[in-house]
Amino acid sequence: MYNSILLAADGSENSFRAAQEIRKFYNEGAKVTILNVIGYSDSKSDVLHGSNSKSLERERLEKISDITDFFEESGITYETAFEHGEPKETVVRVANSGEYDVVVLGTRGLNSLQEMVLGSVSHKVAKRANIPVMIVK
């Protein structure tokens, strides 16, 4: 059983499906960390528009509220973490921090060409994480 689960979530339907998958193997006493990575362009926009920290925190929590509501309804213990950086690199860094037993994330289901051109967070995490990775379609 996993005692410490990292859920990489961007607020999309794909990340919600990943959250739903966690319920299938979640055991009481385990800790789930919902990681939302704020990309550099979003960070820059926040600074340029002078957003205050309280409103930013509310916006970020709202972005993942479907997941937090689902976890609360399901009795899943969780915490939220917000990191700034490139999502691919940041999820790998956090996953490899030694604090987690598994990382769970959704995928957009890109084909090979799209993945090569656009890149894929799930592909990068699967290749570079030192812990098990569950990719949910």
LUMTORKOL-889261 format. One record per residue: z, x, y of N, C-alpha, C, O, CB in turn. Coordinates in steps of 0.02 Angstrom, whole numbers, padded with zeros to 5 digits, always signed. Glycine has a CB too. Layout:
residues N
ZXYZXYZXYZXYZXY/...
This chain:
residues 137
+00000+00042-00059+00000+00000+00000+00000+00044+00062+00027+00099+00063+00060-00047+00000/-00031+00017+00114-00033+00053+00178+00026+00032+00221+00041-00028+00228-00100+00039+00215/+00060+00080+00249+00118+00067+00292+00102+00070+00365+00137+00043+00407+00173+00115+00276/+00047+00105+00381+00028+00113+00451-00048+00106+00456-00086+00148+00430+00052+00182+00479/-00070+00054+00489-00141+00036+00491-00166+00040+00563-00135+00014+00609-00153-00035+00462/-00222+00073+00572-00254+00077+00638-00314+00031+00638-00359+00038+00597-00275+00151+00655/-00314-00018+00683-00370-00063+00692-00405-00045+00756-00377-00053+00810-00347-00138+00692/-00467-00020+00752-00507-00005+00811-00540-00070+00832-00580-00098+00795-00560+00052+00797/-00523-00095+00892-00547-00161+00913-00574-00158+00984-00544-00130+01029-00490-00212+00909/-00633-00189+00992-00663-00192+01058-00667-00263+01085-00698-00274+01138-00732-00161+01056/-00637-00309+01051-00638-00379+01072-00698-00418+01046-00705-00477+01062-00638-00381+01146/-00740-00387+01006-00799-00420+00980-00782-00461+00918-00728-00455+00890-00854-00369+00964/-00831-00502+00897-00825-00540+00835-00817-00492+00776-00782-00507+00728-00886-00586+00825/-00851-00435+00780-00846-00385+00726-00775-00359+00718-00751-00351+00662-00895-00327+00740/-00742-00346+00773-00673-00321+00768-00626-00376+00746-00575-00362+00713-00650-00292+00835/-00641-00439+00763-00599-00494+00739-00605-00500+00663-00555-00512+00629-00620-00560+00773/-00666-00493+00636-00675-00495+00563-00635-00438+00530-00607-00448+00476-00750-00489+00545/-00633-00380+00562-00594-00324+00535-00519-00343+00534-00484-00327+00486-00605-00260+00577/-00496-00376+00586-00426-00399+00589-00412-00448+00533-00359-00446+00501-00410-00431+00657/-00459-00493+00520-00450-00542+00466-00445-00507+00398-00409-00529+00354-00508-00592+00466/-00482-00453+00390-00480-00416+00327-00412-00384+00315-00388-00379+00258-00535-00362+00326/-00380-00363+00369-00313-00332+00363-00264-00380+00331-00221-00360+00292-00288-00309+00433/-00269-00444+00348-00223-00493+00320-00224-00493+00243-00173-00508+00211-00240-00564+00345/-00281-00475+00214-00288-00476+00141-00246-00422+00106-00228-00430+00048-00360-00468+00122/-00232-00368+00142-00194-00314+00109-00131-00294+00147-00098-00245+00129-00238-00253+00100/-00115-00330+00199-00055-00315+00239+00007-00328+00198+00013-00380+00164-00055-00357+00303/+00054-00282+00201+00118-00292+00167+00174-00293+00219+00172-00256+00269+00130-00237+00113/+00223-00335+00207+00280-00341+00253+00311-00272+00265+00321-00234+00218+00332-00390+00225/+00325-00259+00327+00353-00194+00345+00301-00144+00369+00318-00094+00400+00390-00165+00287/+00238-00159+00357+00185-00114+00381+00177-00124+00456+00194-00177+00483+00118-00128+00343/+00150-00073+00488+00138-00077+00560+00063-00072+00571+00029-00028+00544+00175-00020+00598/+00037-00117+00612-00034-00116+00631-00037-00097+00705-00003-00127+00746-00070-00185+00617/-00078-00048+00721-00090-00030+00790-00161-00052+00808-00209-00030+00776-00080+00047+00802/-00167-00094+00858-00232-00116+00882-00252-00067+00937-00222-00065+00991-00231-00190+00909/-00303-00027+00923-00327+00023+00971-00388-00003+01007-00438-00021+00976-00343+00090+00935/-00383-00006+01073-00441-00024+01114-00457+00036+01158-00415+00059+01196-00426-00089+01158/-00518+00060+01152-00538+00120+01190-00576+00097+01252-00625+00060+01249-00583+00167+01146/-00552+00121+01309-00584+00106+01373-00632+00163+01387-00612+00219+01400-00531+00097+01430/-00696+00147+01387-00748+00197+01398-00746+00225+01469-00716+00195+01513-00817+00168+01384/-00777+00282+01478-00776+00315+01543-00807+00272+01597-00782+00271+01654-00813+00380+01538/-00860+00236+01582-00892+00194+01633-00846+00138+01655-00844+00121+01714-00959+00165+01607/-00809+00109+01609-00761+00056+01627-00704+00085+01669-00682+00053+01717-00732+00023+01563/-00681+00144+01651-00627+00177+01688-00648+00190+01760-00611+00178+01808-00605+00242+01654/-00710+00216+01767-00736+00231+01833-00742+00168+01874-00725+00167+01934-00804+00267+01828/-00767+00115+01844-00775+00051+01878-00707+00024+01902-00701-00002+01957-00809-00001+01832/-00656+00031+01860-00589+00008+01878-00564+00044+01940-00535+00013+01984-00541+00018+01819/-00574+00109+01942-00551+00149+01999-00590+00130+02062-00561+00121+02115-00558+00225+01984/-00656+00126+02055-00698+00110+02113-00684+00041+02142-00689+00031+02203-00771+00114+02093/-00666-00006+02100-00652-00073+02124-00578-00082+02142-00558-00137+02161-00672-00124+02071/-00540-00030+02137-00470-00032+02158-00427-00080+02119-00379-00108+02147-00467-00049+02229/-00442-00090+02057-00402-00136+02016-00331-00109+02007-00322-00049+01997-00435-00148+01948/-00282-00153+02012-00213-00129+02002-00196-00129+01928-00228-00163+01888-00163-00173+02042/-00145-00092+01911-00128-00081+01841-00106-00145+01805-00121-00154+01746-00073-00030+01835/-00072-00190+01840-00051-00253+01808-00111-00296+01789-00114-00324+01734-00004-00292+01855/-00160-00302+01835-00218-00344+01820-00261-00311+01766-00290-00346+01724-00260-00356+01883/-00265-00245+01766-00303-00209+01714-00271-00220+01646-00307-00233+01597-00306-00134+01729/-00206-00216+01643-00171-00226+01579-00182-00297+01554-00194-00308+01494-00096-00212+01587/-00179-00346+01599-00191-00416+01580-00262-00425+01553-00272-00458+01503-00180-00463+01640/-00311-00395+01587-00381-00399+01565-00390-00368+01496-00425-00396+01454-00427-00365+01616/-00360-00311+01485-00367-00277+01421-00334-00316+01365-00361-00321+01310-00338-00206+01425/-00275-00343+01379-00242-00385+01328-00281-00448+01314-00284-00472+01257-00171-00402+01351/-00312-00477+01366-00353-00537+01357-00413-00522+01312-00433-00564+01272-00376-00564+01425/-00440-00463+01319-00499-00443+01280-00486-00445+01205-00531-00461+01165-00522-00373+01301/-00424-00429+01185-00407-00428+01114-00360-00485+01095-00329-00484+01042-00374-00361+01097/-00356-00536+01138-00308-00591+01126-00323-00630+01063-00277-00656+01031-00308-00637+01185/-00386-00636+01043-00402-00671+00981-00368-00636+00922-00342-00669+00877-00478-00674+00969/-00368-00570+00923-00338-00531+00869-00262-00537+00872-00230-00548+00821-00359-00458+00874/-00232-00529+00932-00159-00532+00936-00134-00602+00918-00083-00609+00884-00136-00514+01007/-00171-00654+00939-00151-00722+00920-00156-00731+00844-00111-00760+00813-00197-00774+00955/-00209-00706+00814-00218-00711+00742-00161-00675+00705-00134-00701+00657-00287-00681+00721/-00144-00614+00728-00090-00577+00696-00023-00614+00702+00015-00616+00654-00084-00507+00726/-00010-00642+00761+00053-00678+00770+00056-00739+00724+00107-00752+00693+00061-00700+00843/+00001-00776+00719-00001-00834+00674+00006-00814+00601+00033-00852+00560-00067-00871+00684/-00018-00754+00584-00017-00730+00515+00047-00692+00498+00056-00672+00440-00076-00686+00502/+00091-00682+00546+00153-00644+00534+00142-00570+00526+00182-00536+00492+00187-00671+00473/+00090-00544+00556+00075-00472+00551+00106-00436+00611+00094-00453+00668-00002-00459+00549/+00147-00386+00596+00179-00346+00648+00127-00298+00677+00094-00261+00640+00240-00307+00619/+00122-00298+00743+00072-00255+00775+00097-00227+00841+00146-00251+00869+00006-00294+00786/+00062-00177+00864+00072-00151+00932+00002-00137+00959-00046-00129+00921+00118-00087+00933/-00003-00134+01024-00068-00119+01054-00067-00050+01085-00015-00026+01109-00085-00172+01107/-00125-00018+01084-00132+00048+01115-00199+00049+01151-00250+00028+01124-00128+00106+01062/-00198+00074+01212-00259+00080+01251-00269+00154+01267-00224+00188+01292-00255+00038+01317/-00328+00178+01251-00345+00248+01262-00409+00251+01303-00453+00207+01298-00354+00287+01194/-00414+00302+01345-00476+00313+01383-00517+00367+01348-00490+00415+01322-00459+00335+01456/-00583+00357+01348-00627+00408+01319-00688+00378+01288-00701+00318+01293-00589+00448+01268/-00725+00420+01255-00784+00399+01217-00759+00366+01153-00722+00398+01115-00832+00460+01201/-00777+00303+01139-00749+00268+01081-00755+00306+01015-00706+00310+00978-00782+00202+01074/-00813+00335+01001-00822+00371+00937-00771+00426+00929-00737+00432+00878-00893+00399+00932/-00766+00468+00981-00721+00526+00978-00648+00504+00979-00606+00533+00943-00735+00573+01037/-00632+00455+01019-00562+00434+01027-00535+00403+00963-00478+00417+00944-00555+00385+01085/-00573+00360+00931-00550+00329+00869-00538+00383+00816-00488+00380+00780-00601+00277+00843/-00582+00431+00811-00574+00486+00762-00511+00526+00778-00472+00542+00733-00636+00532+00762/-00501+00542+00842-00442+00581+00862-00377+00545+00845-00331+00574+00817-00444+00597+00937/-00374+00481+00861-00314+00442+00847-00304+00434+00771-00248+00440+00746-00317+00372+00881/-00358+00420+00736-00354+00413+00663-00328+00477+00630-00292+00474+00581-00422+00394+00633/-00348+00534+00657-00329+00598+00628-00262+00625+00656-00244+00682+00642-00383+00649+00641/-00227+00585+00693-00164+00607+00724-00108+00616+00673-00057+00648+00688-00142+00557+00776/-00116+00589+00613-00064+00595+00563-00017+00535+00561+00029+00533+00520-00025+00656+00574/-00028+00487+00605+00016+00428+00609-00006+00370+00566+00032+00322+00556+00022+00406+00680/-00067+00373+00539-00096+00315+00505-00118+00330+00434-00136+00387+00418-00155+00288+00545/-00115+00278+00392-00136+00284+00322-00208+00263+00313-00241+00286+00266-00091+00242+00278/-00234+00219+00357-00301+00193+00351-00325+00170+00419-00284+00149+00461-00305+00134+00299/-00390+00175+00431-00419+00147+00493-00468+00092+00472-00507+00101+00426-00455+00203+00535/-00464+00036+00508-00506-00021+00493-00546-00037+00557-00519-00039+00612-00464-00084+00470/-00612-00048+00548-00653-00065+00606-00712-00106+00584-00733-00103+00526-00676-00003+00643/-00738-00144+00631-00797-00185+00617-00860-00145+00632-00857-00093+00664-00795-00249+00658/-00916-00171+00608-00980-00139+00621-01028-00192+00646-01024-00251+00628-01007-00104+00558/-01074-00170+00687-01126-00216+00713-01182-00225+00662-01225-00268+00671-01155-00190+00778/-01183-00185+00610-01235-00191+00559-01302-00165+00582-01354-00195+00569-01242-00263+00540/-01301-00108+00616-01363-00078+00639-01405-00053+00580-01377-00032+00529-01349-00020+00687/-01470-00057+00587-01512-00026+00536-01515+00049+00549-01489+00073+00600-01584-00057+00536/-01546+00087+00506-01546+00160+00511-01575+00185+00576-01548+00231+00606-01585+00191+00453/-01630+00156+00599-01661+00177+00661-01616+00162+00721-01607+00205+00764-01729+00143+00670/-01588+00102+00723-01543+00085+00778-01483+00131+00779-01461+00154+00832-01520+00012+00772/-01456+00146+00720-01398+00189+00716-01415+00259+00740-01374+00291+00774-01372+00192+00645/-01475+00284+00724-01495+00351+00744-01504+00353+00820-01484+00402+00852-01561+00371+00708/-01534+00302+00849-01547+00301+00920-01484+00285+00960-01468+00319+01009-01602+00251+00937/-01448+00233+00940-01391+00209+00978-01326+00244+00958-01279+00249+00998-01383+00135+00968/-01323+00269+00897-01260+00296+00872-01217+00239+00847-01228+00181+00864-01223+00336+00927/-01169+00255+00807-01126+00204+00778-01055+00230+00775-01041+00283+00747-01150+00183+00709/-01009+00192+00805-00939+00212+00802-00915+00213+00730-00882+00260+00709-00895+00163+00844/-00933+00161+00692-00909+00158+00623-00936+00217+00581-00900+00244+00540-00930+00092+00591/-00999+00235+00592-01029+00291+00555-00993+00356+00572-00976+00395+00527-01104+00297+00572/-00981+00368+00636-00947+00429+00657-00875+00432+00630-00853+00484+00606-00945+00433+00734/-00840+00376+00633-00771+00374+00607-00771+00387+00532-00729+00425+00508-00738+00307+00623/-00816+00355+00496-00820+00365+00424-00832+00437+00405-00804+00462+00356-00874+00321+00394/-00873+00471+00444-00889+00541+00429-00833+00590+00449-00823+00640+00415-00953+00561+00465/-00797+00574+00502-00751+00624+00530-00676+00609+00520-00635+00653+00531-00763+00630+00603/-00659+00550+00500-00588+00534+00491-00561+00568+00427-00597+00573+00377-00577+00458+00487/-00499+00589+00431-00467+00621+00374-00426+00573+00332-00392+00593+00285-00422+00676+00399/-00431+00510+00347-00395+00457+00310-00447+00406+00287-00504+00407+00310-00339+00423+00354/-00428+00362+00240-00475+00311+00218-00499+00268+00277-00461+00253+00323-00443+00267+00164/-00562+00248+00274-00593+00206+00326-00620+00144+00293-00657+00147+00244-00649+00245+00365/-00601+00086+00321-00628+00023+00297-00673-00004+00352-00650-00019+00407-00571-00028+00278/-00737-00011+00336-00786-00038+00383-00802-00109+00361-00824-00121+00304-00850+00006+00386/-00790-00157+00406-00799-00227+00389-00862-00254+00422-00872-00247+00482-00738-00269+00412/-00906-00285+00380-00967-00314+00406-00956-00386+00425-01002-00420+00448-01024-00310+00354/
